[in-house]
Every structure is written in C-alpha cells, then in structure tokens.
C-alpha cells in the first residue's frame, strides 16, 4: 500500500479517536506490526506530514500531531501527476466524487510541462468524449477531424486552392462517361503497424463502404465493383455517371483502412496518416507523430487531447477550439462561421406539422431578430442552410398554428452551445403560450435516433467539410432526420435532383443545383434554419502553423512550437 494511503487511514483513525493513541493502536490502525508502524511514522515525519514523539518510559503514550490533511496531500500528489501528464494514474487514485472535482481542475494543467521535457508536445482540450474512430461509422466533426489526422485517403481537398489534389493516389482519370474511374497508388506507403498498404486494402475499404449499413451507405450503393491491376492500379466501376466520385474518396469516411482489422479497431484504429493513436483512455487521447508517414513528418512529436467539458472557462491552454468568445489569455484568436447551420426539424406525424403552412408558421415565429441577440458569440441568424444562401427574407407570411398551452418536446445533443440555442427557442415559443420541454441527450445517444417517436421537434447542427460541393451532397443525400420526416413524394424529387447533380461536370452548376434543393427544403419547412455556428480557435503565443478549417478545427500536422 502506498504511503499516502497509509496516511489517509491514519488520519481517519485519529478523527474517530478522542485521545492520543499508543503505538499498539497505531499499528492496528495501519494493519502492520509495531516495528513497521514506527518506520511508516518516521517516513511521514520526514516528509513533513506529521510530528511524532515516541513514548519514553512505562505508562507514557506517544504524541502524534498531523501537520497536513490527507485531502491536501492527495491533491498535491495528483497535481504532480497531472503536471507530468499522467492522467490515468491521477484519476485511478481517486473515488467518484474526487474524480469529478479533479475533472473540474484539469484546465489548470493544460499548459503544464514536466520538468526537463523538451519534446514538441501540445495539450488541447476536447469538449466531450470521443466516439468510434472507424471511418466507416464517423458522423461528427470531432471524430471526422481526428480520423483526418490518423488516416489518409485516395484524394484530398486543398482548402487553399479549393481543388482536389493527389493523396494516396498520385494520379486518377475516368472514361468519357464518368462511370469508370482509375486510381494509381503511391508505392512505399505503410500503415502505423508497419504493414504495407496495397491495392487490396483500397478495394476492401470501398466495398465495405458500399455494403455496411449506415449514414453514408447510400452514397456508395452505385459502386458495382472494384478491381486491382498492374502498376498499383485500382479501378472503380459505377452504375451511372458520377463526376463527384473523386470528391467522395476525399471524405473522412472514405479513409483507407487495412483489410485485416482488430475487433477494437474503432477504439484503437490503424491508419497511414501523419499521427498514430498511441494512447486512449476515458480522459485522454494521445496522437504521436508517425515516423514513416509518406509525406513530410508532422512538426510536433505528440498531441495530448484531454476530455474537459468546461475547458472554455480556462485561459491556460496551448490551443483551444469550439464555441465561446476569445479567452483573455489567448494571444491569437481566429473566428470562423461554419458552412452549414443549426436547424429545427418538425415531426410531420404530429397534427401541428403536417402541412407546409403549419411548418412555415413555426419558421416565421422563430425568425431573427426575435430569436438571437446581435452580440451572440456562438450563433448568427440564418436565412438559408448555408451562410451564402438567402432562402428566407425575414418576413412573416404565416401565423403560428400550434394551439396555445401545447407542450412540445424538443430533442437535441447535449452541449453548452446547443442548450443555449434550445433555450432561446423555448423562450421564443413561450411568448406564443407554447411550452417546450428540452431533452438533451449525450451525443452518442442522439445520433442513434431512438428518440424519433418521442420528439415533436429536433434541433440539429450540420457543419460541412472544406469541400462544400461534397458536403452539400452528403447532407442532402444522407440518412438525415429531416428526410425521414419528409414525404415520400418529396424524397423522390430530391433523389432525382441529386442524381442529376452527379452527372454535372461543372462545380458551379452543382452548387446552383444544391441551392435550389436548399430552397425547396427551407420554403416547405422540412428543415428550419435557425442559426449559423461561429467557432473560435484560440492559440498560445508559442504555437504556430494554426489554420482554421471548415469544422472550426485545426490540422495538427502543420502545428509547431516557437521558443517559450
């Protein structure tokens, strides 16, 4: 047993006893012999925890005075572990309530470094725990961003040039009809476990996307076959023309995974990206630079991601991303409005939301500026599904048709920013004498959508990838809740329009077609845009290379440290 544990036992024993104990009683309390009790007491005295005077002569008792509280000593020990980055050992030494208290203090240690630590490492807070990192099942921005650091894809979208560039495939081409696509793979690419990437891994990944039920399966159903040939060639044969196909292969869910995967692959994935996942626990993920990365090695040795839901309250960090105004301790802050929006969806099985007029009555009632304040740091009013789209002019053409005293159940994911927005919606509907019960679920439960029969309305948030062309298609064609609540006839119309988009070669034509789809969705009330998400990236003075991306996150491979 550790010395600090013995001190805790001793402290509890003395608190229950009203008089000075003799050595036999102390030995009994410490569950050891009197000789070992003397040794333990001397060690504690040398550390300054207590003062002990041994009894001298018959009939005399030893005198024991505690100079520190067991709680303070435990906190000091835990603080030392945190300064060294030993989260798991720190939490293991605490009980349930103490773990909650420690979690609240974690932001104080985000900037800490162990003595003599000269490695290029960053500590970054995450607002919630991380779900699966299997690319085939990714559905959220944080997981998608981490997958982007751990895995590589056949193609890559360059956010600076707004064009696709080679990645694992150094070259690709299609036939004249855009139904057959050939990709040639780079040689010498290795997975993090040391195995070589070969065309069979690519083939297996793409067929797995087609055959695995999930949010994005519909995007790959038209894949007829994947063939491998000489010179590391991979050929994709499609049912119909698709000029978006290379864009799909640049998305996070199309990351190339090894065909031989462990049962816990979603927890401990193996990719070919610039970072490998070297440690994962309830409290932390550690990404370490992959020395055999096929491109330039990452500039940092290690990224420590600590799960701290209230990290935004602390100014002591290396880098922080999320909602909320800039912290006073950050020396560099980037602000970006994300492409996409937070939107409300109506359960069309309810009698108040069956018609366009009913849904648009709710949409008009929630029109800004009645909903959002001008100085809101997290949200900006939305007139369309993308910031550039103006599908609502702010006028009120429909009256709200929900009966007074109705109680609506609003479902959303549990996060501070979503709860603040849900509360604004609740207050606005209260003004129409409509009650709102807000139910906030952990993200993992929310995306499972077992709540669809319970919810009258649901508040969701969509953030598109850097490639808006791809992001719009994924959003409108994916298994979204607004499409589940949409009429069968309107779903057929959307599918026909999306099919036509895949035959368009010009990206400008595709974006115009997406805007028309967005207009239909908004003006018929299938989704009610409420606000655009504003994200803040706050960076310590010594961190360079930070560039905000579409998700409001930062590519880790470009980060580096200046002198302190």
C-alpha positions in Angstrom: 0.0 0.0 0.0 1.3 3.5 -0.9 2.4 5.8 1.9 -0.3 8.3 1.1 -2.9 5.6 1.5 -1.5 4.7 4.9 -1.6 8.4 5.9 -5.3 8.5 4.9 -6.0 5.5 7.1 -4.1 7.2 10.0 -6.0 10.4 9.5 -9.4 8.7 9.6 -8.4 6.7 12.7 -7.3 9.9 14.6 -10.5 11.7 13.6 -12.6 9.0 15.2 -10.5 8.8 18.4 -10.7 11.5 21.0 -7.4 10.8 22.8 -3.7 10.2 21.8 -3.3 6.5 20.8 -0.4 4.3 21.8 1.9 2.5 19.3 -0.2 -0.8 19.5 -3.3 1.1 18.5 -1.5 2.9 15.7 -0.1 -0.4 14.4 -3.6 -1.9 14.5 -5.0 1.1 12.6 -2.2 0.7 9.9 -2.7 -3.1 9.8 1.0 -3.8 10.4 3.5 -4.7 13.2 4.6 -2.1 15.7 8.1 -2.1 14.1 6.6 -1.3 10.7 4.4 1.3 12.2 7.4 3.1 13.6 9.1 3.0 10.1 5.9 4.4 8.5 5.6 7.2 11.0 9.2 8.2 10.6 8.8 8.4 6.8 5.7 10.5 7.2 7.6 12.8 9.6 10.5 13.2 7.2 8.0 14.3 4.5 6.6 16.9 6.9 3.2 15.3 7.1 3.1 14.8 10.9 5.1 15.2 14.1 5.6 12.0 16.2 7.2 11.7 19.7 7.6 8.1 20.7 6.7 7.2 24.3 9.6 7.0 26.8 9.0 5.0 30.0 6.3 2.8 31.3 2.7 4.2 31.3 3.5 7.0 28.8 1.8 7.4 25.4 3.4 8.6 22.2 2.3 12.0 20.9 1.1 12.4 17.3 0.3 15.6 15.6 -0.8 15.8 11.9 0.7 18.7 10.0 -1.2 18.2 6.8 -4.7 17.0 5.8 -4.9 13.7 3.8 -7.1 15.5 1.3 -4.4 18.1 0.6 -1.7 15.5 0.3 -3.7 13.6 -2.1 -4.4 16.7 -4.1 -0.7 17.6 -4.1 0.2 14.1 -5.4 -2.5 14.2 -8.1 -1.3 17.7 -9.1 2.2 16.3 -9.6 0.9 13.5 -11.8 -1.1 16.0 -13.9 2.0 18.2 -14.4 3.7 15.1 -15.8 0.7 14.4 -17.9 -0.2 11.1 -16.1 -3.9 11.5 -16.2 -4.8 7.8 -15.9 -2.8 7.3 -12.7 -4.1 10.6 -11.3 -7.8 9.5 -11.7 -7.1 6.0 -10.6 -6.1 7.2 -7.1 -9.5 9.0 -6.6 -13.0 8.0 -5.8 -16.1 9.0 -7.8 -16.7 12.4 -6.2 -13.0 13.2 -6.1 -12.8 12.4 -9.8 -15.5 15.0 -10.6 -13.6 17.6 -8.6 -10.4 16.7 -10.4 -12.1 16.9 -13.8 -13.1 20.5 -12.9 -9.5 21.4 -12.3 -8.0 19.8 -15.4 -7.9 23.1 -17.4 -5.3 24.4 -14.9 -2.8 21.7 -16.2 -3.3 22.0 -19.9 -0.3 24.2 -20.2 1.9 22.4 -17.7 5.1 20.6 -18.7 7.1 18.0 -16.8 10.5 19.2 -15.6 13.1 18.6 -18.3 10.5 17.9 -21.0 11.9 19.4 -24.2 9.6 17.4 -26.6 7.4 19.2 -29.1 4.1 18.4 -27.5 0.8 20.2 -27.1 -2.1 19.7 -24.8 -5.5 20.5 -26.2 -9.0 20.3 -24.6 -11.8 18.3 -26.1 -15.4 19.3 -25.2 -16.7 15.7 -24.9 -15.5 12.2 -25.0 -14.7 10.7 -28.5 -16.8 8.0 -30.1 -15.7 5.4 -32.7 -12.7 6.3 -34.9 -13.6 3.7 -37.5 -14.0 5.9 -40.7 -17.0 3.8 -41.8 -19.0 4.9 -38.8 -18.0 8.5 -38.3 -20.8 11.1 -38.1 -19.5 14.1 -36.2 -16.9 16.9 -36.7 -14.6 15.9 -33.8 -14.3 12.3 -34.8 -14.0 13.2 -38.5 -11.2 15.6 -37.7 -9.3 13.1 -35.7 -9.8 10.5 -38.5 -8.3 13.0 -40.8 -5.1 13.1 -38.7 -4.9 9.3 -38.3 -5.8 8.1 -41.8 -5.2 9.1 -45.4 -7.5 9.0 -48.4 -7.0 8.4 -52.1 -7.6 12.1 -52.9 -7.5 15.3 -50.8 -9.3 18.6 -51.0 -6.9 21.6 -50.7 -8.7 24.3 -48.8 -6.4 27.0 -50.1 -6.9 26.2 -53.9 -10.4 24.7 -53.5 -9.4 21.8 -55.7 -8.8 18.1 -55.3 -5.1 17.1 -55.1 -3.4 13.7 -55.1 -3.0 11.8 -51.8 -2.6 8.0 -51.6 -3.5 8.1 -55.3 -0.8 10.0 -57.2 -3.0 10.2 -60.3 -6.5 9.4 -61.5 -8.7 9.5 -64.6 -12.1 8.5 -65.8 -13.6 7.3 -69.1 -15.6 9.7 -71.2 -18.9 9.0 -69.4 -17.6 9.2 -65.8 -18.7 5.7 -65.0 -15.2 4.0 -64.7 -12.5 5.6 -62.6 -8.9 4.5 -62.4 -6.6 5.4 -59.5 -2.8 4.7 -59.3 -1.5 4.3 -55.8 1.8 5.6 -54.4 4.4 2.9 -53.6 6.0 2.5 -50.2 3.1 3.6 -48.0 2.9 1.9 -44.7 0.2 1.6 -42.0 1.0 2.5 -38.4 1.5 -1.2 -37.5 4.3 -1.4 -40.1 2.3 -3.3 -42.8 2.3 -2.1 -46.4 -0.7 -0.5 -48.0 -1.6 -2.3 -51.2 -4.5 -2.1 -53.7 -6.4 -4.8 -51.9 -6.7 -2.6 -48.8 -8.3 0.1 -51.0 -10.6 -2.4 -52.6 -11.7 -3.7 -49.3 -12.3 -0.2 -47.9 -14.5 0.9 -50.8 -16.6 -2.3 -50.8 -17.0 -2.0 -47.1 -18.5 1.5 -47.5 -20.9 0.2 -50.1 -22.0 -2.9 -48.0 -22.1 -1.5 -44.4 -25.4 -0.1 -43.3 -25.1 3.4 -42.0 -25.5 7.1 -42.6 -23.4 7.3 -45.7 -24.1 3.9 -47.3 -26.5 5.4 -49.9 -23.6 7.4 -51.3 -21.7 4.3 -52.4 -24.5 1.9 -53.4 -23.9 2.6 -57.1 -20.4 1.1 -56.9 -20.6 -2.0 -58.9 -17.1 -3.4 -58.5 -13.5 -2.5 -57.5 -10.7 -4.2 -59.5 -7.0 -4.2 -58.9 -4.5 -4.2 -61.7 -0.8 -3.8 -62.6 1.2 -0.8 -61.5 -0.8 -0.5 -58.3 -4.0 0.5 -60.2 -7.4 0.4 -58.6 -10.5 0.7 -60.9 -14.0 1.6 -59.7 -16.9 0.7 -61.9 -20.2 2.6 -61.2 -23.8 2.0 -62.2 -24.1 5.5 -63.6 -22.2 8.7 -64.4 -20.6 10.3 -61.3 -18.3 13.2 -61.6 -18.3 13.6 -57.8 -16.7 10.2 -57.3 -13.2 11.5 -56.6 -14.7 14.0 -54.2 -16.3 11.2 -52.2 -13.0 9.5 -51.9 -11.5 12.6 -50.2 -14.1 12.5 -47.3 -13.2 11.2 -43.8 -15.5 8.2 -44.1 -13.6 7.1 -47.2 -10.2 6.9 -45.3 -8.3 3.8 -46.3 -8.2 1.2 -43.6 -6.2 -2.1 -43.5 -8.3 -5.1 -44.7 -7.1 -7.0 -41.6 -8.5 -5.2 -38.6 -8.7 -6.0 -34.9 -12.1 -6.3 -33.0 -11.4 -3.0 -31.3 -10.5 -1.1 -34.4 -12.9 1.7 -33.7 -11.2 2.3 -30.3 -7.6 1.8 -31.5 -7.5 2.5 -35.2 -4.6 1.9 -37.5 -4.2 4.2 -40.5 -1.5 5.8 -42.7 -1.9 9.4 -41.6 0.6 11.8 -40.1 -0.3 10.8 -36.5 -0.8 7.4 -34.9 -3.1 6.9 -31.9 -0.6 5.9 -29.2 -2.9 6.1 -26.1 -6.6 6.2 -25.4 -8.5 6.3 -22.1 -11.7 7.8 -20.7 -9.8 11.1 -20.1 -7.3 11.4 -22.9 -6.3 10.6 -26.5 -2.6 10.8 -27.4 -1.5 11.2 -31.0 2.2 10.6 -31.8 3.9 11.6 -35.0 4.2 8.7 -37.5 7.8 8.5 -38.5 7.1 6.6 -41.7 4.4 8.9 -43.0 4.6 9.0 -46.8 4.7 12.8 -46.8 6.5 15.3 -44.6 6.7 14.2 -41.0 4.5 16.2 -38.6 6.3 19.0 -36.9 5.1 18.1 -33.4 6.1 14.9 -31.6 2.9 14.5 -29.7 -0.7 15.9 -29.3 -2.4 15.2 -26.0 -6.2 15.6 -26.2 -7.8 15.9 -22.7 -11.6 15.5 -22.3 -12.7 18.6 -20.5 -16.2 19.8 -21.0 -15.7 23.2 -19.4 -12.3 23.9 -20.9 -13.5 27.1 -22.4 -13.5 28.7 -18.9 -9.7 28.5 -18.7 -7.2 30.7 -20.4 -4.3 28.3 -19.7 -4.1 26.2 -22.9 -1.8 25.6 -25.9 -4.7 25.6 -28.4 -8.5 25.5 -27.9 -11.3 25.3 -30.4 -15.0 25.5 -30.0 -17.8 27.9 -29.2 -17.5 31.0 -27.0 -15.7 34.3 -27.2 -11.9 34.5 -27.1 -10.4 33.8 -23.7 -8.3 36.7 -22.3 -5.2 34.6 -22.1 -5.1 33.7 -25.7 -2.7 35.7 -27.8 -4.1 34.7 -31.2 -7.8 34.1 -32.0 -9.4 33.0 -35.3 -13.1 33.2 -35.8 -15.0 31.4 -38.5 -18.6 31.0 -39.4 -19.1 27.3 -40.3 -20.6 26.3 -43.6 -23.9 24.7 -42.7 -26.4 25.6 -40.0 -28.3 24.7 -36.8 -31.8 23.8 -37.9 -35.1 22.7 -36.4 -37.0 19.8 -37.8 -40.7 19.1 -37.3 -42.1 15.7 -36.7 -44.6 15.6 -39.5 -46.6 12.8 -37.8 -47.8 15.4 -35.3 -51.1 17.2 -36.2 -49.4 20.7 -35.9 -46.7 20.0 -38.6 -48.4 18.1 -41.4 -48.8 21.0 -43.8 -46.3 23.5 -45.3 -48.4 26.3 -43.8 -48.1 24.8 -40.3 -44.4 24.3 -40.5 -43.8 27.7 -42.0 -45.9 29.3 -39.2 -43.3 27.9 -36.8 -40.4 29.1 -39.0 -41.8 32.6 -39.2 -42.3 32.8 -35.5 -38.6 31.9 -35.0 -37.4 34.5 -37.4 -34.5 36.7 -36.2 -34.1 39.2 -34.6 -36.7 37.9 -32.2 -34.6 34.8 -31.5 -31.0 35.8 -31.4 -29.2 38.8 -29.9 -26.9 40.9 -32.1 -23.9 40.2 -29.8 -24.3 36.4 -29.5 -20.8 35.0 -29.7 -21.8 31.5 -30.8 -24.6 32.0 -33.3 -25.6 34.2 -36.2 -29.1 34.4 -37.7 -29.7 32.0 -40.6 -31.7 32.8 -43.7 -30.7 29.6 -45.5 -28.9 26.3 -45.0 -25.5 27.8 -46.0 -24.4 31.3 -45.0 -24.3 32.4 -48.6 -27.9 31.2 -49.3 -30.8 33.6 -48.6 -34.0 31.4 -48.8 -35.9 33.4 -46.2 -36.3 37.2 -46.3 -37.3 37.6 -42.7 -40.9 38.4 -43.5 -43.8 36.7 -41.7 -46.3 35.3 -44.2 -47.7 32.6 -42.0 -49.1 32.7 -38.5 -48.1 30.1 -35.9 -50.7 27.3 -35.8 -49.7 25.4 -32.8 -52.5 25.6 -30.2 -51.8 27.6 -27.1 -50.8 25.6 -24.0 -49.4 22.8 -26.2 -46.3 21.2 -24.7 -43.6 20.4 -27.3 -40.7 18.0 -26.7 -37.5 19.4 -28.2 -34.6 16.9 -28.6 -31.0 18.0 -29.1 -27.5 16.9 -28.4 -26.0 17.8 -25.1 -23.6 20.7 -25.4 -23.5 24.1 -23.9 -23.9 25.9 -27.2 -26.8 23.7 -28.3 -28.6 24.0 -25.0 -28.2 27.8 -25.1 -29.8 27.8 -28.6 -32.6 25.4 -27.5 -33.3 27.7 -24.5 -33.7 30.7 -26.9 -36.2 28.7 -28.9 -38.1 27.7 -25.8 -38.3 31.3 -24.6 -39.5 32.5 -28.0 -42.2 29.8 -28.1 -43.2 30.7 -24.6 -44.1 34.1 -26.0 -46.8 32.3 -28.1 -48.0 30.5 -25.0 -46.4 27.2 -26.1 -44.5 25.2 -23.6 -41.3 23.5 -24.6 -39.7 20.6 -22.8 -36.0 20.3 -23.7 -34.4 16.9 -23.7 -30.6 16.9 -24.2 -29.0 13.6 -24.9 -25.3 12.6 -24.9 -24.0 12.8 -28.5 -23.6 9.1 -28.8 -27.3 8.6 -28.0 -28.5 11.5 -30.1 -27.0 10.1 -33.3 -28.6 6.7 -32.8 -32.0 8.5 -33.2 -34.1 6.2 -31.0 -35.9 9.4 -29.9 -37.8 10.0 -33.2 -41.2 8.8 -31.7 -40.7 11.0 -28.6 -39.6 14.3 -30.3 -42.1 16.9 -31.6 -39.2 18.9 -32.9 -35.4 18.3 -33.0 -32.5 20.7 -33.1 -29.6 19.6 -35.1 -26.4 21.2 -36.4 -24.6 20.4 -39.6 -21.0 21.6 -40.3 -19.8 20.9 -43.8 -16.3 19.8 -44.9 -13.9 22.1 -46.6 -15.3 20.8 -49.9 -18.8 22.4 -49.9 -19.6 20.6 -53.1 -19.2 17.2 -51.4 -20.6 18.5 -48.1 -23.9 19.6 -49.7 -24.3 16.3 -51.4 -23.6 14.3 -48.3 -26.1 16.5 -46.3 -29.0 16.3 -48.7 -28.5 12.6 -49.8 -27.5 11.2 -46.4 -29.9 9.5 -44.0 -30.8 12.7 -42.2 -33.8 13.0 -39.9 -35.5 15.7 -42.0 -35.5 13.2 -44.9 -37.0 10.6 -42.6 -39.8 13.1 -41.7 -40.2 14.3 -45.3 -43.0 13.0 -47.5 -42.2 10.1 -49.9 -43.1 12.3 -52.9 -40.6 15.0 -51.9 -37.9 12.4 -51.2 -38.3 11.1 -54.7 -37.9 14.7 -56.0 -34.7 15.2 -54.0 -33.3 11.9 -55.2 -33.9 12.7 -58.8 -32.2 16.1 -58.4 -29.2 14.6 -56.6 -28.9 12.0 -59.3 -28.7 14.8 -61.9 -26.1 16.6 -59.9 -23.7 13.6 -60.1 -23.9 13.9 -63.9 -22.8 17.6 -63.9 -19.1 18.2 -64.6 -19.0 21.9 -63.7 -18.8 22.5 -59.9 -20.6 25.9 -60.3 -23.6 24.1 -61.9 -23.6 21.6 -59.0 -23.6 24.4 -56.4 -26.5 26.1 -58.1 -28.4 22.9 -58.1 -27.7 22.4 -54.3 -29.0 25.9 -53.7 -32.3 25.0 -55.4 -32.6 21.9 -53.2 -31.9 24.0 -50.1 -34.6 26.5 -51.2 -37.2 23.7 -51.5 -36.3 22.2 -48.1 -36.5 25.6 -46.4 -39.5 27.0 -48.1 -41.6 23.9 -47.4 -40.4 23.7 -43.8 -38.8 20.3 -43.9 -35.8 22.0 -42.1 -36.0 25.4 -40.5 -32.6 27.1 -40.5 -32.2 28.8 -37.1 -28.5 29.9 -36.8 -25.1 29.6 -38.3 -22.4 28.3 -36.0 -19.5 30.6 -35.1 -16.3 28.8 -34.0 -13.3 30.3 -32.3 -9.7 28.9 -32.4 -7.6 30.3 -29.6 -3.8 29.8 -29.8 -1.0 30.3 -27.3 1.8 32.7 -28.4 4.3 29.9 -28.8 2.1 27.8 -31.1 2.5 28.5 -34.9 1.0 27.0 -38.0 -2.6 27.1 -36.8 -5.2 27.5 -39.6 -8.9 27.1 -39.0 -10.7 24.6 -41.2 -14.4 24.2 -42.2 -15.2 22.4 -39.0 -13.6 25.1 -36.9 -10.8 22.7 -36.1 -7.0 22.8 -36.8 -4.9 20.4 -38.8 -2.4 19.1 -36.3 0.4 18.2 -38.8 1.1 21.9 -39.6 1.5 23.0 -35.9 4.9 23.8 -34.5 6.3 25.5 -31.4 8.3 28.7 -31.0 10.7 29.2 -28.1 8.8 29.8 -24.9 
